[in-house]
Each structure stands twice: as structure tokens, then as C-alpha cells.
């Protein structure tokens, strides 16, 4: 007996490409349709207390696997130690 998986088609919140996904397994973001941002975020990227009406009108928006992989890769690169710094050449102070 084959298992039938429920799939939906939607647009990725980041890249806006359409893709098919399993609603139980896809990564989603709560987005306020009025601002296009998660509740509690300002347009400058700062956090503020989320208003209850903003949370109430927000919907879950899916994130495609490609954008999720790029976000994870970016997070890993930011966690890596910075590259070594070399003294200027030729040395000064002779």
C-alpha cells in the first residue's frame, strides 16, 4: 500500500518562486501581510514588541529548500572564525 503525501503549491517568501511542498515539513515564517515583515520587526531590522492585531492578521509563508540551504550556508560562514590578519609589508619602524 503506497502512502499518499499531501502536497501544496505555494510561493517562496524569499525568492518568490513557486514550489511544491509538504505542509507538515516545510519551514514557514509568520508574516504580516500589511508590512511584509514578521510581526515585531521594523523596516530597519530592529525588534519591537509585536502588536496582537499584527499577530492575528499574520499568515505562515513557506520557504523553499534552496533558500533554506543558502540561509544555512550563510549562517555557517558567519560563525567561522575571521581570516588571519597579516602585518603590512614591508614592515615599518626601522
C-alpha positions as a Python dict, from the first residue, in 0.01 Angstrom:
ca = {
    (1, 'X'): (0, 0, 0),
    (2, 'X'): (152, 328, -104),
    (3, 'X'): (136, 629, 123),
    (4, 'X'): (-11, 938, -35),
    (5, 'X'): (158, 1256, 85),
    (6, 'X'): (-37, 1578, 99),
    (7, 'X'): (137, 1841, -110),
    (8, 'X'): (60, 2203, -173),
    (9, 'X'): (196, 2453, -420),
    (10, 'X'): (299, 2794, -296),
    (11, 'X'): (541, 3080, -346),
    (12, 'X'): (865, 3104, -152),
    (13, 'X'): (864, 3406, 78),
    (14, 'X'): (1221, 3498, -18),
    (15, 'X'): (1271, 3422, -390),
    (16, 'X'): (901, 3423, -492),
    (17, 'X'): (939, 3104, -698),
    (18, 'X'): (655, 2852, -689),
    (19, 'X'): (734, 2509, -549),
    (20, 'X'): (550, 2204, -420),
    (21, 'X'): (590, 2115, -56),
    (22, 'X'): (454, 1903, 225),
    (23, 'X'): (280, 2146, 463),
    (24, 'X'): (384, 1934, 763),
    (25, 'X'): (756, 1951, 679),
    (26, 'X'): (819, 2288, 513),
    (27, 'X'): (987, 2573, 701),
    (28, 'X'): (750, 2868, 737),
    (29, 'X'): (767, 3226, 862),
    (30, 'X'): (486, 3419, 1025),
    (31, 'X'): (448, 3728, 803),
    (32, 'X'): (223, 4031, 848),
    (33, 'X'): (66, 4098, 504),
    (34, 'X'): (31, 4468, 584),
    (35, 'X'): (405, 4524, 633),
    (36, 'X'): (556, 4220, 457),
    (37, 'X'): (768, 4155, 768),
    (38, 'X'): (740, 3922, 1066),
    (39, 'X'): (538, 4076, 1349),
    (40, 'X'): (769, 4267, 1581),
    (41, 'X'): (1024, 4363, 1314),
    (42, 'X'): (1067, 4716, 1187),
    (43, 'X'): (1175, 4812, 835),
    (44, 'X'): (1519, 4890, 980),
    (45, 'X'): (1555, 4533, 1108),
    (46, 'X'): (1516, 4619, 1474),
    (47, 'X'): (1292, 4428, 1713),
    (48, 'X'): (993, 4578, 1887),
    (49, 'X'): (704, 4424, 2080),
    (50, 'X'): (461, 4257, 1838),
    (51, 'X'): (112, 4404, 1850),
    (52, 'X'): (-168, 4149, 1898),
    (53, 'X'): (-355, 4270, 1587),
    (54, 'X'): (-39, 4224, 1375),
    (55, 'X'): (-2, 3868, 1501),
    (56, 'X'): (-373, 3798, 1440),
    (57, 'X'): (-361, 3903, 1073),
    (58, 'X'): (-27, 3729, 1002),
    (59, 'X'): (-5, 3410, 798),
    (60, 'X'): (256, 3137, 763),
    (61, 'X'): (460, 3178, 444),
    (62, 'X'): (672, 2885, 313),
    (63, 'X'): (1045, 2892, 246),
    (64, 'X'): (1180, 2684, -44),
    (65, 'X'): (1461, 2431, 19),
    (66, 'X'): (1706, 2632, -196),
    (67, 'X'): (1662, 2949, 10),
    (68, 'X'): (1681, 2749, 331),
    (69, 'X'): (2010, 2590, 221),
    (70, 'X'): (2155, 2932, 129),
    (71, 'X'): (2049, 3073, 467),
    (72, 'X'): (2213, 2782, 650),
    (73, 'X'): (2530, 2825, 442),
    (74, 'X'): (2537, 3196, 525),
    (75, 'X'): (2488, 3127, 897),
    (76, 'X'): (2777, 2876, 889),
    (77, 'X'): (3005, 3124, 712),
    (78, 'X'): (2926, 3393, 970),
    (79, 'X'): (3004, 3152, 1255),
    (80, 'X'): (3350, 3069, 1115),
    (81, 'X'): (3648, 3249, 1270),
    (82, 'X'): (3767, 3553, 1076),
    (83, 'X'): (4058, 3505, 836),
    (84, 'X'): (4405, 3579, 974),
    (85, 'X'): (4533, 3936, 952),
    (86, 'X'): (4884, 3995, 827),
    (87, 'X'): (5107, 4284, 912),
    (88, 'X'): (5163, 4527, 629),
    (89, 'X'): (5464, 4458, 414),
    (90, 'X'): (5730, 4587, 415),
    (91, 'X'): (5748, 4634, 791),
    (92, 'X'): (5770, 4991, 911),
    (93, 'X'): (5959, 5133, 1206),
    (94, 'X'): (6320, 5068, 1107),
}
